[in-house]
Each structure stands twice: as structure tokens, then as C-alpha cells.
Amino acid sequence: MPATTCTQFFQTGSAADPIRLRDGGLLPGITLAYETWGELNADRSNGIFLFHALSGSHHACGLNPEIPSVGDLWQPEMHDGWWESMIGPGKAIDTDHYFVICANYLGGCYGSTGPASLDPKTGKPWGSTFPAVSAADQVEVFSKLLDHFQIETLHAVVGPSVGGLVALTFATRFAARVHHVIVIASGFKTTVLNRLILFEQILAIENDPHFHGGDYYEADAPLYGLVLARMISHKTFVHLDSIEKRARQDVVQPDDVLAWYRVRDQFQSYMLHQGKKFVRRFDANTYLRIIDLWSRFDATQEGDAEAPADLFERAKAAGQRWLVFSIDSDFCFYPEEQAELVKHLEDAKVDVMHITVHSDKGHDSFLLEPDLYTPHISWMLRK
């Protein structure tokens, strides 16, 4: 039985000293929702910052049945930590040795300030007026959370998927504050293919008749636009062989979505089920903010560097060690994307190990197969 955990909240900024974002947006004070596991040691040197994936949360370990202010989005499937198999005593990220922090992204829907939060000027949800947030913005506000804990230097940053983009950004913008960097199934710069796939999802949400430009909180939410967006993305997260195994043989014909067309097979039925399940636990505006972050990600730009060589010179100067995982069946962040990252690191003479995981689970392997990652992560953290 997992230990019970609770969400904590950190506030920073104010109307007099607002949070300034890269695209020019201003937020008059923000809240970050986060959880921690393990104990911070006397010299505050054993901290690990974990960054979650696109639709994940700060609740990575333990049992958390409720988060104040989140309401119905905190569905039962969210109560157990999303990386329970990797965090805890004796596990890959061993809480007998390390103090682990995971925070919900700025713009999120699980307790951090986001589009559904109230704008203090209007008393209504930010909605369409909530600004765009970049990976650089995320790590800037997360650095303030580290200051709150008086952690000068992290033992490691760890990030799977979109979390890997944020981990990379933290490690390069704050190179002197990180010793080890672990990036799993992520990339250096968003590919043209992913930009197009993400754009399809943006169009799906934007064209839902209930979207209203993002101002839908006092009426019906754009559920079917978000359903379609999730269906587009889900087939890149899960290997097609796994979809065939997971899809039930019976076909459920939805009466609330389709008029003329009849669902023909269990795979269509499975994907529609996944999309409809997702919208019960996520907010469309948050989804747009995070895929926008992902769509325009370029590590060089996020690090305010002229070229990759300049970016990773910081990592070399700081003596960082990197561990980069590829998944050979990944259709979301293809192995070529990690190879590009590793080449930049090797060119800069940064200490890097590149592991390719052989799996039939696709991108979601890092959630499903802890034994394939644990030995390498444990070794890196104790190196």
C-alpha cells in the first residue's frame, strides 16, 4: 500500500513584482503545486528535481486522494503516483538517499497557476488571457522553488518525455546548479513531424464549438476537441502492437459523438474510449499551453545560446554527467532525436552515456518497465 502524500503550495511574485515571461506575459504572483519525498540532508546536496510529462502531474509517488481546488479533474486514476515503480526506498530514485521534488507546470491544471485560475484583476478565470509559457519560463519559476528550500545545487534533474525538455533547459540555463542530468525519451529540438502532429491537436481544440477562444469555464468545456487531440497524441505514446493487445474485442458504438458513421472495429472503439477518459481529468487550455511549449522547443533558444556548442560548454564547465535514454519502438520522440542530443554533448566533450532500451511498449515504456531503467539510473545517481 503506497504511503499517503499531500500536495504543497509555493507562492512567488506579486502585483508589484510580477512574474515576467519570455513572450512578454506578466503574472501578478503565481502558485506552484508540488510534492516531495525523502529528506533533505544537512548540506542540502541530495536534491533531485523531477519534471513530469505532457499530461502528468507533480504527484509522482504515493497515494494522494485529493488536491484542494482541483475538484473533479483529480480522477481516481490520478490518486496513485505516476512513477511509483521508480521512486522510493531502494528504488531507482532512492528516497533513503535523495530528496525528490516534482512540481506541476506553470499553466497546469493540478494546483499550479493556470488558465482556470482566477485573474485577480477580474475575479474570473484567466482563460484566453493566460499567456504562453516556455520551457525557459518553467525553469525560471522552478529555480525560485529551489531557493525556497535553500538548495544551491541539485544532485540531479530527471525528466521523461516533455519533462526531458524541461530538464535539459534547467541543466543548461542553470548549469552550475546541477551535477547529473537524466533525460528519457526526449529531444533537443522539436521535429517538423511533431510540430505538425501537435498542430493537428491545436486545431482540434480550437475548432470545438464550445472552445470560445479559451473562455469556456462558465459554460460547456470543449470536450470533443480535447478528445480528438488526445486520440491524435495517444497513438504516438503507445506502440501499435500494444494497442492491438489492449483493445477489447467488443465494439462500443458511441451515441453522443457520431451521427452517420458507425465504429467499425475495436481499435477505433479503444482510441475513442481513451480520449473520452482523458477529458475527465485534464483541461483544454492547459493542454494547449504545454503542447505550445513543446511545439516551439529548441534547446539552443531556450538556453539563450548562439549555438549548441555554446549551450553545452556550460554543461562541460560545470562538470555535469548526462544519462540519455532512447526507446527503440518510440513513435513520439524517435531515437534519432536523442542521438542528436548525444552528438551535441559529445562534441562539447561532456560526460554522457546513451542507453537504448529495447521494448515493445513504445514511448510509454518508461512508465511501464522500471526494470529496464533502474540499474542505469541508480548507477548514474551514485556515480
Secondary structure as UniProt FT lines:
FT   STRAND          8..12
FT   STRAND          19..20
FT   TURN            22..23
FT   STRAND          26..27
FT   STRAND          30..37
FT   TURN            42..43
FT   STRAND          47..50
FT   TURN            54..55
FT   TURN            68..70
FT   HELIX           71..73
FT   HELIX           76..78
FT   TURN            82..86
FT   TURN            89..90
FT   TURN            95..97
FT   STRAND          99..103
FT   TURN            106..107
FT   TURN            115..116
FT   TURN            120..122
FT   HELIX           127..129
FT   HELIX           135..148
FT   TURN            149..150
FT   STRAND          154..160
FT   HELIX           162..173
FT   HELIX           175..177
FT   STRAND          178..184
FT   HELIX           192..206
FT   TURN            209..210
FT   HELIX           212..214
FT   TURN            217..218
FT   HELIX           223..237
FT   HELIX           240..246
FT   TURN            255..257
FT   HELIX           266..278
FT   TURN            279..281
FT   HELIX           284..295
FT   HELIX           299..302
FT   TURN            303..304
FT   HELIX           308..317
FT   TURN            318..319
FT   STRAND          321..327
FT   TURN            328..329
FT   HELIX           335..347
FT   TURN            348..349
FT   STRAND          351..357
FT   HELIX           362..364
FT   HELIX           365..368
FT   HELIX           370..372
FT   HELIX           374..382
//
